[in-house]
């Protein structure tokens, strides 16, 4: 019977060690994944800055690359459309304000 308890104790101990090891692994992997996520966020930020820099150059007519020009023109078109739509919102609000009187 003593053998059974010794064997059960060793098995339980091994399982606890394995669980502890797995938990430690998960913590370390989590830390590394957090660092990866941070680096990806920095990349997104840098790409955004590059985009803004290129767009500023486009507005100053200092871009020679046709692909960048095309993308900047697309952005400019979106900005123009947004301005138009915001003006429509203003007109709708004014129209409803006038009818409320």
C-alpha positions as CSV (number, residue, x, y, z in Angstrom):
1,X,0.0,0.0,0.0
2,X,2.9,2.3,0.8
3,X,4.2,1.7,-2.8
4,X,0.8,2.9,-4.1
5,X,1.0,6.1,-2.1
6,X,4.6,6.8,-3.0
7,X,3.8,6.2,-6.7
8,X,0.6,8.4,-6.4
9,X,2.6,11.1,-4.7
10,X,5.3,11.1,-7.4
11,X,2.7,11.2,-10.1
12,X,0.9,14.1,-8.4
13,X,4.2,15.9,-7.9
14,X,5.2,15.4,-11.5
15,X,1.7,16.7,-12.7
16,X,2.1,19.7,-10.4
17,X,5.6,20.4,-11.8
18,X,4.3,20.1,-15.3
19,X,1.4,22.4,-14.6
20,X,3.7,24.9,-13.0
21,X,6.1,24.7,-16.0
22,X,3.2,25.1,-18.4
23,X,2.0,28.2,-16.5
24,X,5.5,29.7,-16.6
25,X,5.7,29.0,-20.3
26,X,2.3,30.7,-20.8
27,X,3.5,33.8,-18.8
28,X,6.7,34.0,-20.9
29,X,4.9,33.6,-24.2
30,X,2.4,36.2,-23.1
31,X,5.2,38.7,-22.3
32,X,6.7,38.1,-25.8
33,X,3.3,38.4,-27.5
34,X,2.8,41.7,-25.7
35,X,6.2,42.9,-27.0
36,X,5.2,41.8,-30.6
37,X,1.9,43.7,-30.3
38,X,3.8,46.8,-29.1
39,X,6.1,46.6,-32.1
40,X,3.2,46.2,-34.5
41,X,1.6,49.3,-33.0
42,X,4.8,51.2,-33.5
43,X,4.9,50.0,-37.1
44,X,1.3,51.2,-37.7
45,X,2.2,54.6,-36.2
46,X,5.3,54.9,-38.3
47,X,3.4,54.0,-41.5
48,X,0.8,56.6,-40.5
49,X,3.5,59.2,-40.1
50,X,5.0,58.2,-43.5
51,X,1.6,58.6,-45.1
52,X,1.1,62.0,-43.5
53,X,4.5,63.1,-44.6
54,X,3.9,62.0,-48.2
55,X,0.5,63.6,-48.2
56,X,2.0,66.9,-47.0
57,X,4.6,66.7,-49.8
58,X,1.7,66.0,-52.2
59,X,-0.1,69.1,-51.1
60,X,3.1,71.1,-51.5
61,X,3.4,69.6,-55.1
62,X,6.7,67.9,-54.2
63,X,5.8,64.3,-55.0
64,X,7.1,62.8,-58.2
65,X,6.1,59.2,-57.7
66,X,2.9,58.5,-59.7
67,X,1.7,55.7,-57.3
68,X,2.0,58.0,-54.3
69,X,0.3,60.8,-56.3
70,X,-2.6,58.5,-57.2
71,X,-3.1,57.5,-53.6
72,X,-2.9,61.1,-52.4
73,X,-5.4,62.2,-55.1
74,X,-7.7,59.4,-53.8
75,X,-7.3,60.9,-50.2
76,X,-8.0,64.4,-51.5
77,X,-11.1,63.1,-53.3
78,X,-12.3,61.6,-50.0
79,X,-11.6,64.9,-48.1
80,X,-13.6,66.8,-50.8
81,X,-16.5,64.3,-50.5
82,X,-16.4,64.6,-46.7
83,X,-16.5,68.4,-46.9
84,X,-19.5,68.2,-49.3
85,X,-21.3,65.7,-47.0
86,X,-20.6,67.8,-43.9
87,X,-22.1,70.8,-45.8
88,X,-25.2,68.7,-46.6
89,X,-25.5,67.9,-42.8
90,X,-25.3,71.6,-42.1
91,X,-28.0,72.4,-44.6
92,X,-30.3,69.6,-43.3
93,X,-29.9,70.9,-39.7
94,X,-30.7,74.5,-40.8
95,X,-33.7,73.2,-42.8
96,X,-35.1,71.4,-39.7
97,X,-34.3,74.3,-37.5
98,X,-36.2,76.6,-39.8
99,X,-39.2,74.3,-39.9
100,X,-39.3,74.1,-36.1
101,X,-40.0,77.8,-35.7
